[in-house]
Amino acid sequence: MRLTEDHASIRRTIAKFIDNEINPYCDEWENEGIFPAHDIFKKMGDLGLLGIAKPVEYGGMGLDYSYQIVFSEELGRIRSGGVSMAIGVQTDMSTPALAKHGSAELKEKYLTKAISGEAVFSIAVSEPHAGSDVAAIKTKAVKDGGDYVINGSKMWITNATQADYLCLLVNTEGGNPHKNKSLIVVPTDLDGVTFSQKLDKLGMRSSDTAQIFFDNVRVPQSNLIGVEGAGFLYQMQQFQEERLYASAGTLKTMEDCINDTIEYARNREVFGKPVLDNQVVHFRLAELQTEVSALRALVFDAVDGYINGEDVILKASMAKLKAGRLAREVSDSCLQYWGGNGFMWDNPISRAYRDTRLLSIGGGADEIMLGIICKKMDTLPKKKS
């Protein structure tokens, strides 16, 4: 993936926005357990940052996905993982299927609002019994006249309590769990849509995550995204962008951990000399940075294939697996060199330690990534004939 001045321009724009509008308030939002999504998204929409790879006719820039990945990488500088995750839900998790498969009317009505930042969106897939096992969801939409009537619940939904619209995965007609699912845009102000209290999470504290309940919720059938029964396929396609986005988004988070630790270890003296002067410390930090750089190369290689129409499921899954594991390794190793200070709740490394732990769970757990990798490598046990 070759970066141009146009990529650099987008990077500078988002970096300036983060420095002025986000990072100064991260501690406040962490303490409150929520950030002002409508305010932040509107400002980002005004700068064109929520539609980088979305169609021009609906307010986007119409650029290829390499520009979106540069955007994601820069979001890793946000000092609160919940904020960057929430932005990613808006741009790379709840709207890709709408942009690719939605009708012109649906995109005009809803996608324009996501790109402009006028509305906050959520992707509602997981359920209490169905996280990575998407085929096991039970929420159901039944046709009645010109509507779908929806019943069920969704769990661990990012942006939930602030969301104006949900991209909701439901079971429709048919018994095949891979062919009976559909994606439907659901406004959250409809009768029968209710929310739990914000969930109390280990990390991503500034993100409002909740359970959502649907009790005979009526939605026009025209809110169906694409073809009925193709929702599982759309969601699997959407996961590829989500996984690339998540992998890129952790790169600068890890580099901030490393650089913060270098600065701390340079100024912290133990037994008469700076912690950084110990070879075991600066060698370890060099190893970690090397691993981060290798991951960046994998992510950029996968994105290059993606924008050129290649099947990148294997590389995207490898990147997601590596990103989740490396983020744990980097934050844990760096925290160690901060000693007792690293164990404090408000330490930036301990926050990264908590926030990045989600990467090995959300968007497909490590074990799911390994299963995909094995399948692509053709290493799974063969069925007996």
Number of C-alpha atoms within 10 A of each C-alpha: 13 8 11 9 8 10 16 13 11 20 20 14 16 20 18 12 17 18 13 11 14 20 17 13 14 20 16 13 20 22 12 13 19 22 25 13 21 16 14 16 23 21 18 21 21 13 16 18 24 28 28 23 21 24 18 13 12 21 20 21 18 15 14 16 20 21 22 27 24 20 26 28 21 24 28 25 23 22 23 28 27 27 29 23 26 26 23 22 21 25 26 27 26 26 27 22 21 23 20 15 15 24 17 13 11 19 21 14 13 22 26 22 21 27 29 23 26 18 22 27 33 28 25 27 24 25 22 12 13 15 20 18 13 20 16 15 22 21 21 21 25 16 15 12 9 11 16 22 19 24 19 17 23 27 22 21 24 25 29 28 22 20 21 19 23 23 24 22 26 27 27 22 16 11 10 11 16 16 18 19 31 26 30 26 27 23 18 22 11 12 12 14 19 15 17 13 11 19 16 12 15 12 20 27 24 25 31 28 27 20 22 21 19 21 14 17 19 22 21 16 18 16 21 23 25 20 14 17 21 16 26 21 15 22 21 14 14 19 20 23 22 24 27 29 28 27 29 29 26 30 25 20 26 28 20 20 23 23 16 16 26 19 11 16 22 15 13 15 13 12 6 7 13 14 22 22 13 12 10 10 19 16 11 15 21 12 13 22 17 12 16 22 14 12 22 20 14 19 26 20 16 25 27 18 15 21 13 11 9 11 12 18 22 19 22 28 25 23 25 30 24 22 30 22 16 22 28 22 15 26 29 18 20 27 24 15 18 20 10 9 14 21 14 14 11 13 14 19 30 21 23 26 25 19 22 25 18 18 24 22 16 17 20 21 19 22 13 17 22 16 15 17 20 14 13 13 10 10 10 12 8 7 5 4 3
